[in-house]
Amino acid sequence: MASQSQGIQQLLQAEKRAAEKVAEARKRKNRRLKQAKEEAQAEIEQYRLQREKEFKTKEAAALGSHGNSAVEVDRDTADRMGRIQASYRGNREAVLGELLRRVCDIQPEFHANYRVAG
């Protein structure tokens, strides 16, 4: 009986050691997964920063050329406005005079389609 009891004790100890080994294996697996996740996050962040840098470079190039055209459009608009205002100042008196002359110079006449009823 003692040998049977001793055999049971050995089995229990072996089972305990097996459970400890399984627990250690699970811990190692979890550590490896955590490490792999951290490495993947670092790679993702590095890739994101690289793509963001490329985007900023392309954006600056596009906006730089767009900024130049905006300045050119503003300059052209100011030039046209200046010419329009100068034309207005130069022709204002002549146009007003012609309008007043036409409004005040009344010459009554019959319309071409008017027929005298009678």
C-alpha positions in Angstrom: 0.0 0.0 0.0 2.8 2.3 0.7 4.1 1.8 -2.8 0.6 2.6 -4.1 0.4 5.7 -2.1 3.9 6.6 -3.2 2.9 6.1 -6.9 -0.1 8.4 -6.4 2.1 11.0 -4.9 4.5 10.8 -7.9 1.6 11.1 -10.3 0.3 14.1 -8.4 3.7 15.7 -8.5 4.1 14.9 -12.2 0.7 16.4 -12.9 1.7 19.5 -10.9 5.0 19.9 -12.9 3.0 19.4 -16.2 0.6 22.1 -15.1 3.5 24.5 -14.2 5.1 23.8 -17.6 1.8 24.5 -19.4 1.4 27.7 -17.4 5.0 28.8 -18.2 4.3 28.0 -21.9 1.2 30.2 -21.8 3.1 33.0 -20.2 5.9 32.8 -22.9 3.2 32.7 -25.6 1.5 35.8 -24.2 4.8 37.6 -23.9 5.7 36.7 -27.5 2.2 37.9 -28.7 2.6 41.1 -26.7 6.1 41.7 -28.1 4.9 41.0 -31.7 2.0 43.4 -31.2 4.3 46.1 -30.0 6.7 45.6 -32.9 3.7 45.7 -35.4 2.5 48.9 -33.8 6.0 50.4 -34.1 6.1 49.4 -37.8 2.7 50.9 -38.4 3.6 54.1 -36.7 6.8 54.3 -38.7 5.0 53.7 -42.0 2.3 56.2 -41.0 5.0 58.9 -40.3 6.7 58.1 -43.6 3.5 58.4 -45.6 2.5 61.6 -43.7 5.9 63.1 -44.6 5.4 62.2 -48.3 1.9 63.8 -48.2 3.2 67.0 -46.6 5.9 67.2 -49.2 3.4 66.8 -52.1 1.0 69.1 -50.4 3.6 71.8 -50.0 4.6 71.4 -53.7 1.0 71.7 -54.8 0.1 74.6 -52.5 3.3 76.4 -53.5 2.3 76.4 -57.1 -1.3 77.2 -56.2 -0.2 80.0 -54.0 1.8 81.6 -56.9 -1.3 81.4 -59.2 -3.4 82.9 -56.4 -1.0 85.9 -56.2 -1.1 86.2 -60.0 -4.9 86.1 -60.1 -5.1 88.8 -57.4 -2.6 91.0 -59.3 -4.6 90.6 -62.5 -7.8 91.4 -60.7 -6.4 94.5 -59.2 -5.1 95.6 -62.6 -8.5 95.0 -64.3 -10.3 96.9 -61.5 -8.0 99.8 -62.0 -8.6 99.9 -65.7 -12.4 99.7 -65.2 -12.4 102.5 -62.6 -10.2 104.7 -64.9 -12.6 104.1 -67.8 -15.6 104.9 -65.5 -14.0 108.2 -64.4 -13.1 109.2 -68.0 -16.5 108.4 -69.6 -18.9 109.2 -66.7 -19.6 112.8 -67.8 -20.1 112.0 -71.5 -22.5 109.1 -70.7 -24.5 111.1 -68.3 -24.7 114.0 -70.8 -25.9 111.7 -73.5 -28.5 110.1 -71.3 -29.9 113.5 -70.2 -30.0 114.7 -73.8 -32.0 111.6 -74.9 -34.4 111.8 -72.0 -35.0 115.5 -72.3 -35.1 115.6 -76.1 -38.7 114.5 -76.7 -39.9 114.2 -80.3 -43.5 112.9 -80.4 -44.4 110.7 -83.3 -46.9 108.0 -84.1 -46.1 104.4 -83.9 -45.7 102.6 -87.2 -48.7 100.3 -86.4 -51.0 103.1 -85.3 -54.1 103.5 -87.5 -56.6 106.3 -87.2 -60.0 104.9 -86.6 -62.6 106.7 -88.4 
